[in-house]
Amino acid sequence: QVQLVESGGGLVQAGEYLRLACVASGSIFSINTMAWYRQAPGKQRELVATIADSGTTYYADAVKGRFTISKDAKRTVNLQMNTLKAEDTAVYFCWGGGYVAEYWGKGTLVTVSS
């Protein structure tokens, strides 16, 4: 089993920044990719960014150039969010996956006021 715990959410104004962190514990050897998803009120959960063990990253078009995903060793994945917009308001979830299982954190709320 793997546990994922997010932190760093909060209330900011448009144009400001936040840094989210996700700390993994448990059988983290089973994870080869980690990601951030988000779910805005009334909308479906959507992929924000991914990072593989190799360091390869992927970004959704909506955040490309503003958000940066990174990892500190195997246990922590960060999401640096710059130039935040009101439409970035959502609950942000950490995800970790491997060949046989996937895991979700409980989420952290990001609110961007315009």
C-alpha positions as CSV (number, residue, x, y, z in Angstrom):
1,Q,0.0,0.0,0.0
2,V,1.0,3.6,-0.7
3,Q,-0.2,6.7,1.1
4,L,-0.1,10.1,-0.6
5,V,-0.5,13.3,1.4
6,E,-0.8,16.6,-0.3
7,S,-0.1,20.0,1.2
8,G,0.4,23.6,0.2
9,G,-3.1,24.6,-1.0
10,G,-4.6,27.9,0.0
11,L,-6.2,31.2,-1.1
12,V,-4.2,33.5,-3.4
13,Q,-5.0,36.3,-5.8
14,A,-4.7,36.0,-9.5
15,G,-1.1,36.4,-10.7
16,E,0.4,35.0,-7.5
17,Y,1.9,31.6,-7.0
18,L,1.6,28.5,-4.8
19,R,3.8,25.4,-4.4
20,L,2.0,22.1,-3.7
21,A,3.8,19.0,-2.3
22,C,2.9,15.4,-2.2
23,V,4.7,13.0,0.1
24,A,4.5,9.3,-0.5
25,S,4.9,6.6,2.1
26,G,4.6,2.9,2.2
27,S,5.5,0.6,-0.7
28,I,6.7,3.4,-3.0
29,F,8.9,1.1,-5.0
30,S,5.7,0.0,-6.8
31,I,5.2,3.5,-8.3
32,N,6.8,4.5,-11.5
33,T,4.8,7.6,-12.4
34,M,3.4,10.4,-10.3
35,A,1.0,13.1,-11.3
36,W,-1.2,16.0,-10.2
37,Y,-4.9,16.1,-11.1
38,R,-7.5,18.7,-10.3
39,Q,-11.2,18.9,-10.0
40,A,-13.0,22.3,-10.2
41,P,-16.5,22.7,-8.7
42,G,-19.0,21.0,-11.0
43,K,-16.4,19.7,-13.4
44,Q,-14.7,16.4,-14.0
45,R,-11.3,15.6,-12.6
46,E,-8.6,16.5,-15.1
47,L,-4.9,15.7,-15.5
48,V,-2.6,18.6,-14.7
49,A,0.9,17.2,-15.0
50,T,2.9,14.0,-14.7
51,I,6.4,13.0,-14.0
52,A,7.9,9.6,-14.6
53,D,10.8,7.9,-12.8
54,S,12.9,8.8,-15.8
55,G,12.1,12.5,-15.2
56,T,10.0,12.8,-18.3
57,T,7.2,15.3,-17.7
58,Y,3.9,16.1,-19.3
59,Y,1.7,19.1,-18.9
60,A,-1.9,19.9,-19.8
61,D,-2.2,22.7,-22.3
62,A,-4.0,24.9,-19.7
63,V,-1.0,25.0,-17.4
64,K,1.9,24.6,-19.8
65,G,4.5,27.4,-19.2
66,R,3.0,28.3,-15.8
67,F,3.2,25.1,-13.8
68,T,6.3,22.9,-13.1
69,I,6.2,19.4,-11.7
70,S,9.3,18.1,-10.0
71,K,10.4,15.4,-7.6
72,D,12.7,15.1,-4.6
73,A,14.0,11.6,-4.7
74,K,11.2,9.0,-4.7
75,R,9.0,10.3,-2.0
76,T,8.0,13.9,-2.7
77,V,6.5,15.4,-5.8
78,N,6.0,19.1,-6.1
79,L,3.9,21.3,-8.3
80,Q,5.1,24.9,-8.6
81,M,2.1,27.0,-9.8
82,N,3.0,30.4,-11.1
83,T,0.8,33.2,-12.5
84,L,-2.3,31.6,-11.1
85,K,-5.7,32.3,-12.7
86,A,-9.2,32.1,-11.3
87,E,-9.8,29.1,-13.5
88,D,-7.0,27.2,-11.7
89,T,-9.3,27.1,-8.6
90,A,-9.9,23.4,-7.8
91,V,-9.0,20.6,-5.4
92,Y,-5.6,19.3,-6.5
93,F,-5.0,15.6,-6.1
94,C,-1.7,13.7,-6.0
95,W,-1.7,10.4,-8.0
96,G,0.9,7.6,-8.0
97,G,0.8,4.6,-10.3
98,G,2.7,1.6,-11.3
99,Y,2.1,-1.6,-13.2
100,V,-0.4,-3.1,-10.9
101,A,-2.0,-0.4,-8.8
102,E,-2.7,3.3,-8.5
103,Y,-3.1,5.5,-5.5
104,W,-4.7,8.8,-4.8
105,G,-4.3,11.4,-2.1
106,K,-7.2,13.2,-0.5
107,G,-6.6,16.5,-2.1
108,T,-5.7,20.1,-1.2
109,L,-7.8,23.1,-2.1
110,V,-6.5,25.9,-4.2
111,T,-8.6,29.0,-4.5
112,V,-7.6,31.8,-6.8
113,S,-9.5,35.1,-6.4
114,S,-9.7,37.4,-9.4
